[in-house]
């Protein structure tokens, strides 16, 4: 959580236009202040069990905290929420192709695989984002 907060804060101040807008970075910054660092502290958006096989559960404490930031309930399904989040990744990947930051979609796939996305988080996305790019086009 602390790393994501740092990167989000940096990107929100970068001159990258509206594509880095849309979230309240202070939500995560306050979570870091509270010591909710994710897996490393056992508490983040989820509460993590002590053992590897213990299931993570959505933290009721964080659910209550996040309500302070909610302006309206969009009644989105889990799939719709995932699609919105992944949509930002896909749009950024398309921009990287457009700006010739990456040579082709395969280079983007390799970058994602060796970078930071935990594939279990969004099982419908994973490698081959270029295929998803065509689906969302």
Backbone as a ProteinNet text record, in pm:
[ID]
protein_1_A
[PRIMARY]
XXXXXXXXXXXXXXXXXXXXXXXXXXXXXXXXXXXXXXXXXXXXXXXXXXXXXXXXXXXXXXXXXXXXXXXXXXXXXXXXXXXXXXXXXXXXXXXXXXXXXXXXXXXXXXXXXXXXXXXXXXXXXXXXXXXXXXXXX
[TERTIARY]
81.9	0	87	196.3	282.6	349.5	387.8	450.1	348.3	229.5	123.4	87.7	84	53.2	159.3	285.6	394.4	385.1	365.7	357.1	234.2	120.5	-1.6	15.2	77.4	101.4	191.2	297.5	388.9	316.4	241.4	173.5	64	-1.5	-107.6	-51.8	77.7	141.6	218.9	235.4	310.7	226.4	291	223.1	179.1	82	35.6	-111	-165	-302.3	-405.4	-526	-640.3	-632	-544.9	-542.9	-490.4	-429.5	-382.7	-473.6	-585	-680	-788.4	-869.7	-987.5	-992.2	-887.7	-888.7	-840.6	-878.9	-835.6	-717.7	-597.1	-474.5	-470.3	-538.3	-534.3	-597.6	-686.4	-747.1	-637.6	-547.1	-440.3	-334.6	-307.4	-207.2	-249.7	-377.7	-426.8	-424.3	-444.4	-433.9	-290.5	-193.4	-52.1	-24.1	-76.3	-58.1	-112.2	-220.7	-281.5	-206.1	-105.9	-29.5	-92.3	-191.5	-256.9	-177.7	-74.5	19.1	-5.8	-112.5	-139.7	-82.7	-36.3	13.7	124.9	213.3	328.8	289.8	172.3	128	8.9	-41.6	-157.2	-289.5	-284.4	-405.5	-388.2	-484.6	-491.1	-638.1	-666.5	-807.2	-862.5	-771.8	-807.4	-736.4	-791.1	-723.7	-669.5	-539	-472.7	-450.6	-473.2	-446.9	-297.7	-262.3	-120.2	-55.8	-131.5	-76.3	-100.5	-22.1	-33.8	-168.5	-227.1	-354.4	-475.1	-451.8	-562.1	-618.9	-750.1	-814.2	-805.2	-791.8	-799.9	-947.5	-981.9	-1119.5	-1120.7	-1229.3	-1240.8	-1248.8	-1166	-1156.9	-1278.1	-1353.7	-1468.3	-1424.5	-1307.6	-1255.7	-1227.1	-1168.9	-1140	-1269.2	-1364.4	-1493.8	-1559.1	-1556.5	-1614.5	-1536.3	-1404.5	-1319.5	-1346.5	-1358.9	-1377.9	-1511.3	-1609.6	-1739.6	-1726	-1621.8	-1597.5	-1568.4	-1515.9	-1475.5	-1582.3	-1685.6	-1788.8	-1887.9	-1902.2	-1998.6	-2131.9	-2127.3	-2250.7	-2219.8	-2318	-2302.7	-2348.5	-2258.5	-2291.9	-2350.2	-2356.7	-2409	-2342.7	-2210.6	-2136.3	-2110.7	-2115.7	-2080.1	-1928.1	-1880.5	-1735.9	-1671	-1734.4	-1680.7	-1674.3	-1777.6	-1776.5	-1665	-1642.7	-1533.5	-1398.8	-1379.8	-1255.2	-1236	-1342	-1333.2	-1293.9	-1346	-1309.7	-1162.6	-1114.9	-973.7	-884.4	-916.2	-836.6	-845.1	-957.9	-972.3	-865.5	-828	-722.3	-587.8	-560.9	-437.5	-437.3	-550.8	-560.5	-543.8	-608.4	-593.2	-448	-380.9	-241.7	-153.3	-183.6	-107.9	-126.5	-249.4	-275.8	-198.6	-192.3	-117.5	32	83	224.2	252.7	160.4	176.9	169.8	71.6	52.4	174.3	231.7	347.5	480.1	471.6	588.4	685.1	629.2	708.8	741.3	644.6	669.2	651.6	729	732.6	608.1	557.6	442.6	375.8	258.4	187.4	263.9	346.9	424.4	519	581.3	669.3	588	465.6	377.7	343.8	317.3	289.3	407.2	526.5	646.6	665.1	644.8	657	559.4	436	337	371.4	413.4	444.7	558.5	659.3	775.3	765.2	651.7	638.7	560.1	441.8	382.1	242.2	173.2	35.6	28.9	-41.4	-63.5	-179	-151	-252.8	-373.4	-360.5	-476.6	-575.3	-531.9	-621.1	-726.1	-682.6	-773.2	-757	-815.1	-791.3	-840.1	-930.4	-978.8	-883.3	-777.2	-685.4	-557.8	-463.7	-340.3	-260.1	-167.2	-87.9	-178.2	-123.9	-196.3	-295.9	-252.7	-337.2	-377.8	-298.2	-331.6	-462.4	-488.2	-616.4	-728.7	-707.7	-807.3	-826.1	-717.3	-724.5	-821.8	-814.9	-907	-1049.5	-1068.1	-1201.4	-1266.7	-1186.6	-1240.2	-1249.3	-1191.3	-1187.6	-1326.9
-118.4	0	125.8	121.5	238.8	266.2	161.6	179.2	233	174.8	220.6	366.5	402.2	539.4	635.2	597.4	682	699.8	590.6	597.4	678.4	654.9	728.7	878	912	1052.8	1116.4	1046.6	1096.7	1114.9	1013	1019.6	1125.7	1147.3	1248.5	1388.8	1406.1	1537.3	1550.5	1439.7	1441.5	1508.4	1556.3	1623.7	1520.2	1438.4	1332.1	1351.8	1466.1	1495.2	1421.6	1417.6	1363.6	1213.6	1144.3	998.9	955.4	1043.3	1009.1	1068.4	1124.3	1181.7	1080.2	1112.9	1032.2	965.6	972.5	910	1006.1	978.7	1060.5	991	1039.2	977.4	979.9	1073.8	1082.7	961.2	891	769.9	670.5	643.6	546.7	604.3	732.6	794.6	780.3	799.4	784.6	638.7	546.9	405.1	371.8	428.4	406.9	464.2	583.8	645.3	555.5	484.3	395.4	262.4	242.5	118.1	7.1	39.8	-58.7	-68.9	-148.8	-156.4	-274.1	-346.7	-462.5	-588.7	-678.2	-808.1	-794.6	-697.4	-687.9	-655.7	-592.4	-564.3	-652.3	-730.1	-815.5	-742.4	-614.7	-533.2	-431.7	-425.8	-328.4	-321	-328.2	-339.7	-472	-567.6	-698.3	-719.1	-811.8	-860.8	-997.3	-1014.3	-1136.9	-1227.3	-1357.2	-1454.4	-1474	-1542.3	-1563.6	-1667.3	-1770.5	-1876.6	-1850.6	-1919.2	-1900.4	-1947.7	-2046.9	-2101.7	-2029.3	-1939.1	-1863.3	-1769.4	-1760.5	-1673.4	-1527.5	-1441.2	-1298.4	-1261.7	-1168.5	-1121.9	-969.7	-916.9	-771.6	-717.1	-619.3	-563.5	-476.5	-509.4	-426.6	-285.8	-277.6	-147.6	-57.7	-116.3	-39.5	-7.7	-100.1	-73.2	50.1	57.6	173.5	300.4	291	405.7	457	366.6	405.5	477.2	448.5	516.2	667.6	713.4	857.6	919.3	839.9	887.7	863.1	788.8	753.1	867.3	913	1020.8	965.4	850.2	783.1	637.8	553	410.7	383.9	333.6	305.9	166	88.6	-48	-131.3	-124.3	-199.5	-341.5	-434.7	-572.2	-580.8	-690.3	-709.5	-706.8	-770.7	-772.5	-631.6	-550.9	-413.3	-330.5	-350.3	-278.7	-320.2	-451.4	-499.7	-443.4	-441.3	-388.2	-240.9	-165	-22.9	-4.5	-84.1	-74.3	-118.9	-232.5	-284.6	-191.1	-125.5	-29.7	77.8	120.2	220.9	165	39	-25.1	-36.3	-76.5	-93.9	39.9	143.3	275.8	322.9	297.6	338.8	258.1	129.1	46.4	97.6	134.1	189.3	319.5	402.4	528.9	501.2	399	362.4	320.3	246.3	209.6	333.3	417.8	539.6	630.7	645.5	733.7	664	539.1	458.9	437.6	429.6	395.9	246.8	168.3	26.9	3.2	-92	-116.3	-188	-283.7	-363	-425	-484.7	-543.3	-652.1	-728.5	-834.1	-774.6	-663.3	-595.6	-552.3	-505.5	-469.5	-588.7	-704.4	-826.8	-864.4	-859.4	-895.5	-799.9	-671.6	-573.1	-598.4	-634.3	-662.4	-788.7	-892	-1018.5	-999.4	-922	-905.9	-783.2	-715.8	-596	-626.2	-569.2	-567.1	-623.6	-659.6	-704	-843.8	-858.5	-992.7	-1056.5	-1155.8	-1207.5	-1263.4	-1309.7	-1359.5	-1249.5	-1124.1	-1013.8	-994.9	-1001.6	-983.3	-1100.8	-1216.2	-1335.8	-1322.3	-1230.1	-1215.2	-1132.9	-1079	-993.8	-1070.2	-1068.9	-1143.2	-1106.8	-1193.7	-1168	-1158.6	-1115.3	-1094.7	-980	-870.5	-752.6	-701.8	-731	-683.6	-745.8	-869.2	-932.4	-856.6	-821.4	-745.2	-606.8	-549.6	-418.1	-423.6	-529.6	-544	-566	-642.1	-666.9	-538.1	-449	-326.6	-214.2	-234.7	-130.5	-97.5
0	0	0	74.4	80.3	-53.9	-125	-256.3	-355.8	-357.2	-447.6	-418.8	-292.6	-254.1	-306.3	-292.6	-341.6	-493.4	-566	-712	-754.3	-689.6	-722.7	-700	-589.8	-559.4	-665.3	-704	-805.8	-939.1	-980.5	-1110.4	-1113.3	-999.3	-997	-1013.7	-983.5	-997.5	-1128.9	-1199.9	-1325.7	-1434.1	-1534.6	-1644.7	-1748.7	-1710.3	-1799.1	-1838.8	-1808.8	-1849.5	-1766.1	-1818.2	-1744.1	-1719.6	-1791.6	-1774.3	-1638.5	-1562.3	-1427.8	-1320.4	-1360.7	-1264.6	-1232.4	-1134.9	-1108.9	-973.5	-897.3	-766.2	-660.1	-537.5	-425.2	-358.7	-387	-336.6	-183.9	-122.5	24.1	90.8	21.6	77.8	115.1	21.5	48.1	141.4	130.2	219	364.8	392	529.9	574.3	479.5	513.9	555.6	484.7	519.4	657.9	685.3	818.1	928.6	899.9	998.8	1010.5	923.5	925.8	843.7	763.1	677.3	547.7	547.7	436.2	342.5	363.8	279.4	339.5	254	300.8	404	384.4	475.2	618.5	638.8	775.2	815.5	720	747.7	734.4	704.1	694.2	581.8	495	386.1	348.4	220.5	181.6	232.3	247.9	302.1	435.2	515.2	633.6	594.5	611.7	570.3	690	670	775.2	793.8	901.1	933	840.4	803.7	719.9	571.9	490	345.1	292.2	358.3	310	368.4	463.6	521.5	416.8	412.5	315.3	358.8	260.4	290	291.6	377.7	387.2	374.2	324.4	315.4	456.5	484.4	618.2	650.1	754.6	792.4	835.2	897.2	940.7	819.5	716.2	594.8	520.6	518.8	454.6	516.7	648.2	717.4	683.2	678.8	646.8	505.3	410.9	270.3	248.9	330.9	317.2	328.7	399.8	410.5	273.9	181.5	49.9	-57.4	-22.1	-119.1	-133.8	-257.3	-282.6	-330.6	-398.4	-439.5	-471.8	-453.8	-481.1	-623.7	-706.6	-845.9	-865.1	-756.9	-761.5	-870.6	-878.4	-978.3	-929.6	-1021.1	-987	-974.7	-918.4	-906.2	-1044.9	-1144.2	-1279.7	-1338.4	-1315.9	-1366.6	-1302.5	-1172.2	-1105.2	-1163.3	-1182.8	-1240.9	-1381.8	-1461.6	-1598	-1598.1	-1504.9	-1497.1	-1462.1	-1368.8	-1330.1	-1445	-1503.7	-1614.5	-1735.2	-1752.8	-1862.7	-1858.6	-1739.9	-1726.7	-1772.8	-1738.6	-1785	-1937.9	-1991.3	-2136.5	-2207.6	-2157	-2218.2	-2213.7	-2102.7	-2090.8	-2185.8	-2200.5	-2294.8	-2437.6	-2472.5	-2605.9	-2626.3	-2523.1	-2531.6	-2549.4	-2482.9	-2499.1	-2643.2	-2703.9	-2844.5	-2933.6	-2908.3	-2987.3	-2980.5	-2862.1	-2843.1	-2875.5	-2923	-2960.1	-2843	-2722.2	-2604	-2608.8	-2656.9	-2682.4	-2831.7	-2882	-3026.4	-3077.2	-2996.1	-3039.1	-2915.9	-2933.9	-2819.1	-2745.5	-2814.9	-2749	-2644.5	-2677.2	-2581.7	-2459.6	-2482.1	-2370.5	-2284.2	-2348.4	-2272.9	-2184.3	-2240.7	-2164.8	-2046.7	-2071.8	-1964.6	-1851.9	-1885.5	-1781.5	-1703.5	-1774.5	-1707.5	-1607.1	-1646	-1558.2	-1468.4	-1469.9	-1387.6	-1262.1	-1246.5	-1113.9	-1100	-1206	-1188.7	-1129.1	-1015.7	-962.3	-1039.4	-1121.2	-1213.6	-1141.1	-1020.5	-947.1	-912.6	-915.4	-882.3	-990.6	-1115	-1227.5	-1322.5	-1286.5	-1366.3	-1510	-1538.9	-1675.7	-1760.9	-1702.2	-1777	-1806.1	-1715.4	-1730.4	-1852.8	-1890.7	-2010.2	-2133.1	-2240.8	-2365.9	-2355.2	-2293.6	-2282.2	-2419.1	-2521.3	-2655.6	-2702.6	-2662.3	-2694.8	-2625.9	-2498.1	-2424.3	-2485.8	-2535.4	-2598.4	-2715.6	-2793.6	-2907.3	-2858.2	-2748.3	-2694.6	-2644.1	-2582.5	-2525.8	-2627.4	-2744.5	-2847.4	-2896.7
[MASK]
+++++++++++++++++++++++++++++++++++++++++++++++++++++++++++++++++++++++++++++++++++++++++++++++++++++++++++++++++++++++++++++++++++++++++

